[in-house]
């Protein structure tokens, strides 16, 4: 009988430890790197569209007042959420022009969180109310405040309402 009680003791302790051990929490996105209280409208030329899980990425090139192009990385939702909105892997192709509404990245970095967009044919997705199709490359508007260090083709910047 003494043998049974000594072999059960460690097993019971191990079993109890497994049952009360903390379970991993599911991952959740953090938008701390973005100015969620701001919306900026930019337009440019698509460099790449990575349709992926957990997040898709759209990279575009914009023209600055100095004539130099600037590459922007725009974070988008993952495939399931984009697919429900009608966005598929052939949403845009390299070289397409697009107008985007984003919440810009903090620290004047060329990036943001996608809120909505409209392509050259006028097809809109997301928070695209009031967005105009992109201008032909030769008619791009440049950032009127380029001296601030943000040399992107910013069409409009407004606080989120």
N, C-alpha and C positions, 0 to 999 in steps of 0.2 A: 504494500500500500504506500509505503514511503517513496518508492520509486515513481509511482504515478503522480504524486503531488509535486515532485521536483521537476518532472518533465512538462507538466502542464503550466507551471508558473511562467517560464520564459515565453511559451506560446501564447498565453493569455495577455501578457504584457505587450508582445509584438502585435497581436491582433487588435488590442485597444489602441495602440499607437497609430496603426494604419487607419482605423476608423475615425480618430479625432484629428488626424493630420490635416492641415489646411489644403483645400483643393485649389488648383490654379484658377485664377480669374480669367474669363474670356477677354481677349484683346479688344480695345476700343480705340478709335482714332482720337488724336489730339490735334486741335487746330490752333495751338498756341503760337505757332510760327507765322500765322497769318493775321493781318489786320481785319478781323471779321466785322468790324464796324465801318469798313470802307469798301467801296466798289469802284473799280477802275475799268474803263473800256479801252482795249488795245486792239490793234489789227496788225496782221502780218502774214508771212508766208510759212506754211507748214514745213517743218524739217522732218518730223517723225510723229507717229501716233502709236503708242504702245498700249494695246487693248488687253488688259491683264487683271488678275486678281492678286492682291486685295485692292490695288489702286491702278487706274490707267493714267498714262502720262501723255501730254501733248506738248511737243516742243515746237516753238515758232521763232522766226527771225523777224525783227522789226527794224525799221530804219530810223536812226537818230538824226538830229539836226546837223551833227558833224559829218554826216555821210557814212558813218560806220554802222554796220548792222550789229544788233544785240540779240543774243539767244535767250529766250524765256522758257522756263520749265513750268508747265501748268499741271497741277495735280487734279485728277478727276476721280469720280467714283469707280468702283470695280465693275467688271463685266455684268454681273446680274442686275445691278441698279441701272447701268447705262442701257442695257438691252431693253429693260422695261420702259425706258424713255424713248426707245426707237433708235438708239445709237448702236450700230454694229461695227464690226472690224473694218469695214470699208467706208466708215464715216467721212474720213478725209484722206487725201493722198499727198505725198511729198510734192511741194510746189503749189498746192491749193492756197488761195487767200482766204482768210477767215477773220471775223470780228468776234472778240471774246469779252465777256463781263467776268471779272475775277475779283476776289479779295486778295490784295497784294501781299507779298511776303514782307515780313518785318526787316528792317535794316537796309532798305533800298536795294535789295537783291532782286534780280530779274526773274521773278517767279510768282506764282499765286495759286489760289484755289479756284477751280472752275465753278462758275455759277450759271453761265449760259453762253450760247454762241449762235452765230448765223453765218452761213457760207455764202459764196459768191452768187449762188442761184436763189438766195433768200430763204433757204430752209433753216428753220430755227429750232433749237433745243434748249431746255432748261429755262432759266430766268432771262429770256431774250427780249422781253417787252421793250420796245423803243430802240433796239439795236438795228442799225442799217447794215446791209451787205457791205463787204469790204470794197474799198475803192480799187480801181486798177493800180498796179504797182507805181505807175508814173504820177498818180495823183494823191499819194499818201500824205496825210497831215502829220506834221512833226510836233513833238512836245514843245509847247510854248515856254516851259520852265526848265529847259535842258540844263541851264546853269546850276540847277540843284543837284546834278549828278545822275538824274534819272533820264537817260537819253533814249527813251522809247517812243514809238509812235503812239502816244496816248491821245485818244480822241476825247475822252471825258473822264473826270474823276469827281466822284461825289460821295458824301458820307452815306452810309446805309440808312434807310428810313424805315 
